[in-house]
Amino acid sequence: MSHSNWGGSFYCNSQLKHKLPNGQWQVFVIGTNRQAYTKWGTGSGTSAWKSLGGTCTQPGNGSIDMAWANGWNFTITCKGTDGRAWYKERFNGGSTGGAPGTWSNSRLNKY
């Protein structure tokens, strides 16, 4: 599937759209290589696709999801090759555990 507004190729029903605190959108997809990718709106258009790595299995049927969100700090999940849910957290600085806008390593889903 290709999404006309965002470009690129990814599995059908393997996308997640999240509204950011600044009113822009961020999307998450499973690419045809089964890695998780993200892209977000900017004041002048959209960012380039950024790989979040990993290998997500069973693309489709909401296979990429958001476990929780709190402003700029949130997590996305997908099912890994071991059949277990894995997550990555987007940090927002301070007590969130990392510099603003950076992502954690993949971790087993605790949510």
MMTF fields as JSON, N, C-alpha, C and O atoms, coordinates in Angstrom:
{
  "mmtfVersion": "1.0.0",
  "mmtfProducer": "UNKNOWN",
  "numBonds": 443,
  "numAtoms": 444,
  "numGroups": 111,
  "numChains": 1,
  "numModels": 1,
  "chainsPerModel": [1],
  "groupsPerChain": [111],
  "chainIdList": ["A"],
  "bondAtomList": [4, 2, 8, 6, 12, 10, 16, 14, 20, 18, 24, 22, 28, 26, 32, 30, 36, 34, 40, 38, 44, 42, 48, 46, 52, 50, 56, 54, 60, 58, 64, 62, 68, 66, 72, 70, 76, 74, 80, 78, 84, 82, 88, 86, 92, 90, 96, 94, 100, 98, 104, 102, 108, 106, 112, 110, 116, 114, 120, 118, 124, 122, 128, 126, 132, 130, 136, 134, 140, 138, 144, 142, 148, 146, 152, 150, 156, 154, 160, 158, 164, 162, 168, 166, 172, 170, 176, 174, 180, 178, 184, 182, 188, 186, 192, 190, 196, 194, 200, 198, 204, 202, 208, 206, 212, 210, 216, 214, 220, 218, 224, 222, 228, 226, 232, 230, 236, 234, 240, 238, 244, 242, 248, 246, 252, 250, 256, 254, 260, 258, 264, 262, 268, 266, 272, 270, 276, 274, 280, 278, 284, 282, 288, 286, 292, 290, 296, 294, 300, 298, 304, 302, 308, 306, 312, 310, 316, 314, 320, 318, 324, 322, 328, 326, 332, 330, 336, 334, 340, 338, 344, 342, 348, 346, 352, 350, 356, 354, 360, 358, 364, 362, 368, 366, 372, 370, 376, 374, 380, 378, 384, 382, 388, 386, 392, 390, 396, 394, 400, 398, 404, 402, 408, 406, 412, 410, 416, 414, 420, 418, 424, 422, 428, 426, 432, 430, 436, 434, 440, 438],
  "bondOrderList": [1, 1, 1, 1, 1, 1, 1, 1, 1, 1, 1, 1, 1, 1, 1, 1, 1, 1, 1, 1, 1, 1, 1, 1, 1, 1, 1, 1, 1, 1, 1, 1, 1, 1, 1, 1, 1, 1, 1, 1, 1, 1, 1, 1, 1, 1, 1, 1, 1, 1, 1, 1, 1, 1, 1, 1, 1, 1, 1, 1, 1, 1, 1, 1, 1, 1, 1, 1, 1, 1, 1, 1, 1, 1, 1, 1, 1, 1, 1, 1, 1, 1, 1, 1, 1, 1, 1, 1, 1, 1, 1, 1, 1, 1, 1, 1, 1, 1, 1, 1, 1, 1, 1, 1, 1, 1, 1, 1, 1, 1],
  "groupList": [{"groupName": "MET", "atomNameList": ["N", "CA", "C", "O"], "elementList": ["N", "C", "C", "O"], "formalChargeList": [0, 0, 0, 0], "bondAtomList": [1, 0, 2, 1, 3, 2], "bondOrderList": [1, 1, 2], "singleLetterCode": "M", "chemCompType": "L-PEPTIDE LINKING"}, {"groupName": "SER", "atomNameList": ["N", "CA", "C", "O"], "elementList": ["N", "C", "C", "O"], "formalChargeList": [0, 0, 0, 0], "bondAtomList": [1, 0, 2, 1, 3, 2], "bondOrderList": [1, 1, 2], "singleLetterCode": "S", "chemCompType": "L-PEPTIDE LINKING"}, {"groupName": "HIS", "atomNameList": ["N", "CA", "C", "O"], "elementList": ["N", "C", "C", "O"], "formalChargeList": [0, 0, 0, 0], "bondAtomList": [1, 0, 2, 1, 3, 2], "bondOrderList": [1, 1, 2], "singleLetterCode": "H", "chemCompType": "L-PEPTIDE LINKING"}, {"groupName": "ASN", "atomNameList": ["N", "CA", "C", "O"], "elementList": ["N", "C", "C", "O"], "formalChargeList": [0, 0, 0, 0], "bondAtomList": [1, 0, 2, 1, 3, 2], "bondOrderList": [1, 1, 2], "singleLetterCode": "N", "chemCompType": "L-PEPTIDE LINKING"}, {"groupName": "TRP", "atomNameList": ["N", "CA", "C", "O"], "elementList": ["N", "C", "C", "O"], "formalChargeList": [0, 0, 0, 0], "bondAtomList": [1, 0, 2, 1, 3, 2], "bondOrderList": [1, 1, 2], "singleLetterCode": "W", "chemCompType": "L-PEPTIDE LINKING"}, {"groupName": "GLY", "atomNameList": ["N", "CA", "C", "O"], "elementList": ["N", "C", "C", "O"], "formalChargeList": [0, 0, 0, 0], "bondAtomList": [1, 0, 2, 1, 3, 2], "bondOrderList": [1, 1, 2], "singleLetterCode": "G", "chemCompType": "PEPTIDE LINKING"}, {"groupName": "PHE", "atomNameList": ["N", "CA", "C", "O"], "elementList": ["N", "C", "C", "O"], "formalChargeList": [0, 0, 0, 0], "bondAtomList": [1, 0, 2, 1, 3, 2], "bondOrderList": [1, 1, 2], "singleLetterCode": "F", "chemCompType": "L-PEPTIDE LINKING"}, {"groupName": "TYR", "atomNameList": ["N", "CA", "C", "O"], "elementList": ["N", "C", "C", "O"], "formalChargeList": [0, 0, 0, 0], "bondAtomList": [1, 0, 2, 1, 3, 2], "bondOrderList": [1, 1, 2], "singleLetterCode": "Y", "chemCompType": "L-PEPTIDE LINKING"}, {"groupName": "CYS", "atomNameList": ["N", "CA", "C", "O"], "elementList": ["N", "C", "C", "O"], "formalChargeList": [0, 0, 0, 0], "bondAtomList": [1, 0, 2, 1, 3, 2], "bondOrderList": [1, 1, 2], "singleLetterCode": "C", "chemCompType": "L-PEPTIDE LINKING"}, {"groupName": "GLN", "atomNameList": ["N", "CA", "C", "O"], "elementList": ["N", "C", "C", "O"], "formalChargeList": [0, 0, 0, 0], "bondAtomList": [1, 0, 2, 1, 3, 2], "bondOrderList": [1, 1, 2], "singleLetterCode": "Q", "chemCompType": "L-PEPTIDE LINKING"}, {"groupName": "LEU", "atomNameList": ["N", "CA", "C", "O"], "elementList": ["N", "C", "C", "O"], "formalChargeList": [0, 0, 0, 0], "bondAtomList": [1, 0, 2, 1, 3, 2], "bondOrderList": [1, 1, 2], "singleLetterCode": "L", "chemCompType": "L-PEPTIDE LINKING"}, {"groupName": "LYS", "atomNameList": ["N", "CA", "C", "O"], "elementList": ["N", "C", "C", "O"], "formalChargeList": [0, 0, 0, 0], "bondAtomList": [1, 0, 2, 1, 3, 2], "bondOrderList": [1, 1, 2], "singleLetterCode": "K", "chemCompType": "L-PEPTIDE LINKING"}, {"groupName": "PRO", "atomNameList": ["N", "CA", "C", "O"], "elementList": ["N", "C", "C", "O"], "formalChargeList": [0, 0, 0, 0], "bondAtomList": [1, 0, 2, 1, 3, 2], "bondOrderList": [1, 1, 2], "singleLetterCode": "P", "chemCompType": "L-PEPTIDE LINKING"}, {"groupName": "VAL", "atomNameList": ["N", "CA", "C", "O"], "elementList": ["N", "C", "C", "O"], "formalChargeList": [0, 0, 0, 0], "bondAtomList": [1, 0, 2, 1, 3, 2], "bondOrderList": [1, 1, 2], "singleLetterCode": "V", "chemCompType": "L-PEPTIDE LINKING"}, {"groupName": "ILE", "atomNameList": ["N", "CA", "C", "O"], "elementList": ["N", "C", "C", "O"], "formalChargeList": [0, 0, 0, 0], "bondAtomList": [1, 0, 2, 1, 3, 2], "bondOrderList": [1, 1, 2], "singleLetterCode": "I", "chemCompType": "L-PEPTIDE LINKING"}, {"groupName": "THR", "atomNameList": ["N", "CA", "C", "O"], "elementList": ["N", "C", "C", "O"], "formalChargeList": [0, 0, 0, 0], "bondAtomList": [1, 0, 2, 1, 3, 2], "bondOrderList": [1, 1, 2], "singleLetterCode": "T", "chemCompType": "L-PEPTIDE LINKING"}, {"groupName": "ARG", "atomNameList": ["N", "CA", "C", "O"], "elementList": ["N", "C", "C", "O"], "formalChargeList": [0, 0, 0, 0], "bondAtomList": [1, 0, 2, 1, 3, 2], "bondOrderList": [1, 1, 2], "singleLetterCode": "R", "chemCompType": "L-PEPTIDE LINKING"}, {"groupName": "ALA", "atomNameList": ["N", "CA", "C", "O"], "elementList": ["N", "C", "C", "O"], "formalChargeList": [0, 0, 0, 0], "bondAtomList": [1, 0, 2, 1, 3, 2], "bondOrderList": [1, 1, 2], "singleLetterCode": "A", "chemCompType": "L-PEPTIDE LINKING"}, {"groupName": "ASP", "atomNameList": ["N", "CA", "C", "O"], "elementList": ["N", "C", "C", "O"], "formalChargeList": [0, 0, 0, 0], "bondAtomList": [1, 0, 2, 1, 3, 2], "bondOrderList": [1, 1, 2], "singleLetterCode": "D", "chemCompType": "L-PEPTIDE LINKING"}, {"groupName": "GLU", "atomNameList": ["N", "CA", "C", "O"], "elementList": ["N", "C", "C", "O"], "formalChargeList": [0, 0, 0, 0], "bondAtomList": [1, 0, 2, 1, 3, 2], "bondOrderList": [1, 1, 2], "singleLetterCode": "E", "chemCompType": "L-PEPTIDE LINKING"}],
  "groupTypeList": [0, 1, 2, 1, 3, 4, 5, 5, 1, 6, 7, 8, 3, 1, 9, 10, 11, 2, 11, 10, 12, 3, 5, 9, 4, 9, 13, 6, 13, 14, 5, 15, 3, 16, 9, 17, 7, 15, 11, 4, 5, 15, 5, 1, 5, 15, 1, 17, 4, 11, 1, 10, 5, 5, 15, 8, 15, 9, 12, 5, 3, 5, 1, 14, 18, 0, 17, 4, 17, 3, 5, 4, 3, 6, 15, 14, 15, 8, 11, 5, 15, 18, 5, 16, 17, 4, 7, 11, 19, 16, 6, 3, 5, 5, 1, 15, 5, 5, 17, 12, 5, 15, 4, 1, 3, 1, 16, 10, 3, 11, 7],
  "groupIdList": [1, 2, 3, 4, 5, 6, 7, 8, 9, 10, 11, 12, 13, 14, 15, 16, 17, 18, 19, 20, 21, 22, 23, 24, 25, 26, 27, 28, 29, 30, 31, 32, 33, 34, 35, 36, 37, 38, 39, 40, 41, 42, 43, 44, 45, 46, 47, 48, 49, 50, 51, 52, 53, 54, 55, 56, 57, 58, 59, 60, 61, 62, 63, 64, 65, 66, 67, 68, 69, 70, 71, 72, 73, 74, 75, 76, 77, 78, 79, 80, 81, 82, 83, 84, 85, 86, 87, 88, 89, 90, 91, 92, 93, 94, 95, 96, 97, 98, 99, 100, 101, 102, 103, 104, 105, 106, 107, 108, 109, 110, 111],
  "secStructList": [7, 5, 7, 6, 6, 6, 7, 1, 5, 3, 3, 3, 3, 3, 3, 3, 3, 3, 3, 7, 6, 6, 1, 7, 3, 3, 3, 3, 3, 3, 3, 6, 6, 1, 7, 3, 3, 3, 3, 3, 3, 3, 6, 6, 3, 3, 7, 7, 7, 3, 3, 3, 3, 1, 7, 7, 7, 1, 7, 1, 1, 1, 7, 3, 3, 3, 3, 3, 3, 3, 6, 6, 3, 3, 3, 3, 3, 3, 3, 7, 6, 6, 1, 1, 3, 3, 3, 3, 3, 3, 7, 7, 1, 4, 4, 4, 1, 1, 7, 6, 6, 7, 5, 7, 7, 7, 3, 3, 7, 7, 7],
  "xCoordList": [0.84, 0.0, 0.88, 1.937, 0.459, 1.134, 0.121, -1.014, 0.494, -0.408, -0.044, 1.078, -0.972, -0.68, -0.159, 0.674, -0.627, -0.166, 1.227, 1.925, 1.626, 2.875, 3.936, 5.12, 3.551, 4.516, 5.036, 4.806, 5.735, 6.321, 5.397, 4.218, 5.946, 5.181, 5.212, 6.259, 4.047, 3.947, 2.752, 1.922, 2.667, 1.585, 0.247, 0.17, -0.807, -2.162, -2.552, -2.154, -3.323, -3.79, -2.646, -2.813, -1.486, -0.329, 0.158, 1.359, -0.777, -0.401, -1.168, -2.269, -0.563, -1.125, -0.889, 0.217, -1.903, -1.808, -2.043, -3.02, -1.139, -1.195, -1.082, -0.175, -1.998, -1.946, -1.01, -1.185, -0.023, 0.971, 0.437, -0.517, 1.038, 0.567, 0.575, -0.185, 1.42, 1.472, 0.446, 0.436, -0.417, -1.447, -1.029, -1.875, 0.26, 0.743, 0.463, 0.176, 0.552, 0.332, 1.645, 2.56, 1.741, 2.849, 2.246, 1.281, 2.816, 2.32, 3.392, 4.589, 2.936, 3.794, 3.291, 2.084, 4.204, 3.826, 4.789, 5.858, 4.393, 5.306, 5.656, 4.801, 6.93, 7.409, 7.432, 7.267, 7.638, 7.647, 8.818, 8.82, 9.815, 10.903, 10.583, 11.424, 9.359, 8.811, 9.407, 9.189, 10.151, 10.618, 9.549, 8.759, 9.534, 8.654, 9.297, 10.503, 8.483, 8.925, 7.989, 6.831, 8.502, 7.674, 7.99, 9.087, 6.998, 7.115, 6.145, 5.077, 6.496, 5.639, 5.538, 6.388, 4.469, 4.252, 5.151, 5.445, 5.579, 6.367, 5.656, 4.691, 6.111, 5.497, 5.561, 4.75, 6.525, 6.711, 6.442, 6.816, 5.814, 5.537, 5.635, 5.028, 6.406, 6.601, 8.073, 8.861, 8.42, 9.789, 10.037, 9.123, 11.269, 11.597, 11.184, 11.018, 11.02, 10.738, 11.938, 13.077, 11.699, 12.753, 12.476, 11.386, 13.476, 13.334, 13.462, 14.361, 12.549, 12.643, 13.21, 13.335, 13.554, 14.192, 13.233, 12.013, 13.818, 13.037, 12.487, 12.675, 11.817, 11.132, 9.741, 9.582, 8.745, 7.351, 6.738, 6.843, 6.106, 5.455, 3.965, 3.45, 3.29, 1.846, 1.363, 0.469, 1.936, 1.455, -0.036, -0.553, -0.71, -2.144, -2.925, -2.384, -4.182, -5.091, -4.582, -4.632, -4.093, -3.639, -2.395, -2.244, -1.493, -0.313, 0.691, 1.588, 0.563, 1.366, 0.37, -0.682, 0.691, -0.284, 0.432, 1.66, -0.338, 0.199, -0.249, -1.445, 0.705, 0.376, -0.153, -1.116, 0.457, 0.007, 0.639, 1.642, 0.038, 0.559, 0.353, -0.686, 1.362, 1.296, 2.051, 3.238, 1.349, 2.003, 3.013, 2.678, 4.242, 5.309, 5.934, 6.739, 5.594, 6.143, 5.105, 4.014, 5.436, 4.496, 5.237, 6.44, 4.519, 5.121, 4.331, 3.114, 5.046, 4.403, 4.803, 5.875, 3.942, 4.199, 3.985, 3.232, 4.654, 4.38, 4.814, 5.606, 4.283, 4.612, 5.893, 6.001, 6.863, 8.158, 8.183, 7.183, 9.327, 9.469, 9.339, 9.106, 9.488, 9.326, 7.871, 7.572, 6.956, 5.541, 5.14, 3.962, 6.108, 5.81, 5.72, 6.307, 4.979, 4.841, 6.078, 6.523, 6.625, 7.78, 7.362, 6.432, 8.048, 7.703, 8.943, 10.045, 8.722, 9.717, 9.048, 7.897, 9.781, 9.248, 9.899, 11.117, 9.073, 9.582, 9.756, 8.806, 10.985, 11.301, 10.997, 10.945, 10.799, 10.523, 11.434, 11.099, 12.576, 13.508, 13.059, 12.092, 13.753, 13.411, 13.38, 14.319, 12.303, 12.202, 11.77, 11.59, 11.599, 11.155, 12.274, 12.001, 13.509, 14.595, 15.492, 16.447, 15.234, 16.084, 15.866, 14.939, 16.726, 16.642, 15.351, 14.884, 14.77, 13.53, 13.642, 14.606, 12.63, 12.573, 13.367, 13.335, 14.085, 14.838, 13.976, 12.968, 14.385, 13.621, 14.44, 15.664, 13.748, 14.39, 14.78, 14.354, 15.592, 15.815, 14.518, 13.642, 14.388, 13.214, 13.235, 14.278, 12.079, 11.943, 10.712, 9.776, 10.702, 9.497, 8.376, 8.591, 7.185, 6.049, 5.656, 5.375, 5.643, 5.242, 3.871, 3.394, 3.235, 1.954, 0.786, -0.363],
  "yCoordList": [-1.179, 0.0, 1.235, 1.25, 2.251, 3.535, 4.57, 4.567, 5.436, 6.474, 7.776, 8.26, 8.352, 9.509, 10.707, 11.456, 10.903, 12.054, 11.863, 12.839, 10.622, 10.362, 9.71, 9.775, 9.088, 8.427, 7.148, 6.872, 6.371, 5.135, 3.946, 4.095, 2.765, 1.521, 0.817, 0.712, 0.333, -0.376, -1.303, -1.201, -2.209, -3.188, -2.524, -1.631, -2.971, -2.486, -2.806, -3.834, -1.928, -2.082, -2.214, -2.786, -1.687, -1.699, -0.28, -0.011, 0.625, 2.005, 2.544, 2.093, 3.507, 4.143, 5.635, 6.051, 6.441, 7.894, 8.488, 8.154, 9.372, 9.949, 11.462, 11.974, 12.191, 13.657, 14.117, 13.76, 14.908, 15.418, 16.662, 17.279, 17.039, 18.202, 19.516, 20.43, 19.62, 20.847, 20.85, 21.767, 19.829, 19.758, 19.02, 18.729, 18.71, 17.959, 16.473, 16.044, 15.702, 14.254, 13.505, 13.951, 12.363, 11.434, 10.09, 9.648, 9.438, 8.135, 7.085, 7.371, 5.87, 4.715, 3.633, 3.411, 2.954, 1.904, 0.736, 0.852, -0.389, -1.519, -1.554, -1.788, -1.318, -1.302, -2.691, -3.691, -2.745, -4.026, -4.913, -6.109, -4.348, -5.145, -5.551, -6.128, -5.244, -5.578, -4.771, -5.113, -3.714, -2.813, -1.761, -1.421, -1.247, -0.138, 1.16, 1.359, 2.032, 3.345, 4.418, 4.143, 5.651, 6.776, 7.984, 8.125, 8.843, 10.094, 11.071, 10.662, 12.359, 13.316, 14.609, 14.94, 15.318, 16.613, 17.668, 17.635, 18.604, 19.745, 21.005, 20.92, 22.136, 23.378, 23.579, 24.311, 22.931, 23.134, 21.875, 21.828, 20.866, 19.626, 18.42, 18.387, 17.418, 16.216, 15.865, 16.234, 15.148, 14.659, 13.524, 13.077, 13.073, 11.844, 10.659, 10.812, 9.492, 8.285, 7.96, 8.043, 7.591, 7.18, 5.749, 5.43, 4.882, 3.502, 3.428, 4.024, 2.689, 2.402, 1.005, 0.548, 0.329, -0.979, -2.086, -1.948, -3.179, -4.338, -5.099, -4.705, -6.175, -6.972, -7.276, -8.032, -6.677, -6.871, -7.97, -7.94, -8.926, -10.011, -9.75, -8.836, -10.537, -10.467, -9.071, -8.546, -8.446, -7.127, -7.162, -8.153, -6.09, -5.972, -6.122, -6.517, -5.808, -5.939, -5.218, -5.755, -3.996, -3.208, -3.754, -3.648, -4.341, -4.993, -4.011, -4.422, -2.729, -1.712, -0.873, -0.503, -0.572, 0.073, 1.019, 1.022, 1.813, 2.702, 2.172, 2.003, 1.91, 1.377, 2.483, 2.267, 3.654, 4.79, 6.061, 6.018, 7.192, 8.485, 9.507, 9.536, 10.346, 11.448, 12.618, 12.814, 13.389, 14.498, 13.994, 13.213, 14.447, 14.05, 12.707, 12.173, 12.164, 10.894, 9.801, 9.843, 8.818, 7.744, 6.509, 6.56, 5.383, 4.135, 3.545, 3.706, 2.859, 2.078, 0.62, 0.329, -0.283, -1.71, -2.445, -1.994, -3.57, -4.509, -5.902, -6.051, -6.906, -8.287, -8.684, -8.534, -9.189, -9.574, -10.989, -11.704, -11.393, -12.722, -13.836, -14.991, -13.49, -14.487, -14.608, -15.361, -13.868, -13.921, -13.042, -12.977, -12.362, -11.503, -10.045, -9.65, -9.258, -7.829, -7.082, -7.29, -6.216, -5.394, -3.931, -3.594, -3.069, -1.659, -0.782, -1.183, 0.435, 1.493, 2.723, 3.027, 3.429, 4.62, 5.87, 5.925, 6.874, 8.17, 9.02, 9.247, 9.485, 10.259, 11.742, 12.249, 12.419, 13.849, 14.597, 15.699, 14.016, 14.664, 14.514, 13.811, 15.165, 15.119, 13.706, 12.937, 13.363, 12.054, 10.945, 9.808, 11.244, 10.201, 9.256, 8.215, 9.579, 8.636, 8.898, 8.149, 9.923, 10.2, 11.607, 12.299, 12.02, 13.352, 13.5, 12.527, 14.695, 14.903, 14.435, 14.746, 13.68, 13.225, 11.975, 11.491, 11.428, 10.193, 8.996, 9.141, 7.819, 6.589, 5.597, 5.54, 4.816, 3.74, 2.611, 2.57, 1.702, 0.436, -0.353, -0.044, -1.362, -2.236, -3.003, -3.508, -3.092, -3.777, -4.656, -4.371, -5.727, -6.548, -5.696, -4.898, -5.869, -5.043, -5.316, -6.453, -4.267, -4.377, -3.768, -3.721, -3.304, -2.59, -3.495, -3.06],
  "zCoordList": [0.0, 0.0, 0.0, 0.632, -0.693, -0.669, -0.206, -0.681, 0.688, 1.178, 0.496, 0.647, -0.252, -1.093, -0.31, -0.82, 0.909, 1.676, 2.272, 2.548, 2.469, 3.18, 2.304, 2.635, 1.207, 0.328, 0.938, 2.116, 0.143, 0.629, 0.465, 0.143, 0.69, 0.601, 1.941, 2.579, 2.361, 3.625, 3.562, 2.659, 4.524, 4.545, 4.864, 5.708, 4.177, 4.445, 5.885, 6.435, 6.478, 7.862, 8.851, 9.928, 8.489, 9.38, 9.597, 9.557, 9.825, 10.055, 11.258, 11.574, 11.906, 13.079, 12.921, 12.575, 13.167, 13.052, 14.439, 15.108, 14.865, 16.211, 16.117, 15.46, 16.769, 16.773, 17.884, 19.049, 17.508, 18.452, 19.171, 18.697, 20.305, 21.064, 20.264, 20.582, 19.239, 18.44, 17.304, 16.484, 17.25, 16.225, 14.963, 14.118, 14.813, 13.661, 13.885, 15.002, 12.808, 12.881, 12.762, 12.07, 13.44, 13.278, 12.915, 13.537, 11.903, 11.488, 11.735, 11.706, 11.978, 12.179, 11.247, 11.147, 10.561, 9.616, 9.742, 10.342, 9.168, 8.999, 7.522, 6.668, 7.239, 5.858, 5.25, 5.949, 3.946, 3.249, 3.68, 3.387, 4.372, 4.954, 6.395, 7.085, 6.843, 8.159, 9.313, 10.475, 9.016, 10.064, 10.334, 9.453, 11.57, 11.919, 11.435, 11.576, 10.87, 10.393, 10.927, 11.244, 11.024, 11.412, 10.544, 10.003, 10.432, 9.686, 10.336, 10.791, 10.39, 11.085, 10.293, 9.467, 10.582, 9.95, 10.573, 11.768, 9.735, 10.194, 9.712, 8.952, 10.133, 9.69, 8.185, 7.618, 7.535, 6.095, 5.276, 4.104, 5.844, 5.097, 6.001, 7.071, 5.572, 6.383, 6.445, 5.574, 7.488, 7.641, 6.653, 5.96, 6.6, 5.864, 6.74, 7.95, 6.142, 6.917, 7.784, 7.324, 9.031, 9.968, 10.389, 10.863, 10.213, 10.644, 12.156, 12.749, 12.769, 14.196, 14.419, 15.555, 13.312, 13.394, 13.778, 13.684, 14.21, 14.612, 13.427, 12.276, 13.716, 12.707, 13.249, 14.208, 12.621, 13.034, 12.178, 10.952, 12.818, 12.093, 12.013, 12.658, 11.238, 11.074, 10.712, 11.376, 9.667, 9.271, 8.971, 8.454, 9.296, 9.073, 10.359, 11.392, 10.282, 11.431, 12.67, 13.777, 12.476, 13.62, 14.278, 15.495, 13.496, 14.072, 14.658, 15.395, 14.349, 15.022, 15.81, 15.286, 17.058, 17.928, 18.882, 18.963, 19.596, 20.614, 21.967, 22.205, 22.853, 24.173, 25.082, 25.818, 25.039, 25.828, 25.287, 24.575, 25.635, 25.192, 26.294, 26.954, 26.481, 27.433, 26.822, 27.085, 26.007, 25.326, 24.308, 23.419, 24.447, 23.514, 23.898, 23.135, 25.025, 25.508, 25.254, 25.822, 24.4, 24.089, 23.634, 23.377, 23.53, 23.08, 21.924, 21.835, 21.042, 19.993, 20.191, 20.72, 19.765, 19.928, 18.605, 17.742, 18.467, 17.373, 17.825, 18.755, 17.153, 17.496, 16.78, 15.563, 17.533, 16.985, 16.449, 16.514, 15.917, 15.329, 16.356, 16.0, 17.627, 18.691, 19.14, 20.067, 18.486, 18.818, 19.987, 20.338, 20.594, 21.738, 21.293, 20.286, 22.06, 21.765, 22.267, 23.395, 21.419, 21.74, 21.642, 20.911, 22.377, 22.305, 22.224, 22.597, 21.721, 21.717, 22.302, 21.989, 23.156, 23.797, 23.215, 23.043, 22.915, 22.473, 23.727, 24.476, 23.943, 25.141, 24.942, 23.821, 26.077, 26.064, 27.031, 27.467, 27.369, 28.284, 29.739, 30.028, 30.625, 32.049, 32.576, 32.371, 33.256, 33.897, 32.942, 33.377, 31.647, 30.716, 30.314, 29.717, 30.618, 30.401, 29.22, 29.012, 28.437, 27.286, 26.773, 27.193, 25.865, 25.276, 24.471, 23.877, 24.441, 23.693, 22.243, 21.544, 21.813, 20.42, 20.121, 18.99, 21.104, 20.865, 21.254, 21.945, 20.802, 21.029, 21.841, 21.724, 22.664, 23.424, 22.483, 21.329, 22.99, 22.295, 22.359, 23.166, 21.522, 21.588, 22.891, 23.306, 23.538, 24.815, 24.762, 24.016, 25.55, 25.663, 26.232, 27.144, 25.692, 26.081, 27.53, 27.909, 28.32, 29.721, 29.948, 31.081, 28.887, 29.032, 28.754, 28.829]
}
